[in-house]
């Protein structure tokens, strides 16, 4: 379900212009953005910071949209090719993209730990890092906030995936034993 907040209005005679009627919707995909601090944008952009304007910016989480950050007035966007690191929300199916930018966890590292030990300590390890004041999510994470929610989703997804694989192996063994 789309939360599109853009409308078409007449500006001159028969000319149509796309106007962002809410300041929290991406001008490209129309989905609601998340406010992000300027320190995050300054750390993430790989273009001159002279491009930044004195106004609020928002983060676009939509995977299919190339926009990562957009100005509140909708007149300026920064896309994935203008960001220093791959953005997890833009590449959710790429297991090598970091989901935790402070402690370098990705779906691949989470899966490797689960396969090696049968359990994951990723959430606890990140929580310890936060308590030790070792994280810098507002600077290192493109979304500008803590990654724990994203990490938990990935952990549950990988656990489910590995469980499904194991169930499939058990089913194959059962069938071959019956043959």
Buried (B, 14 or more C-beta within 10 A) or exposed (E): EEEEBBEEEEEEEEEEEEEBEBBBBBBBBBBBBEEBBBEBBEBBBEEEEEEBEEEBBBBBBBEEBBBBBBBBEBEBBBBBEBBEBBBBBBEBEEBEBBBBBBBEBBBBBBBEBBEEEEEBEBBEBBEEBBEEEEBEBBBBBBBBBBBBEBBBEBBEBBBEEBEEEEEEEEEEEEEEEEE
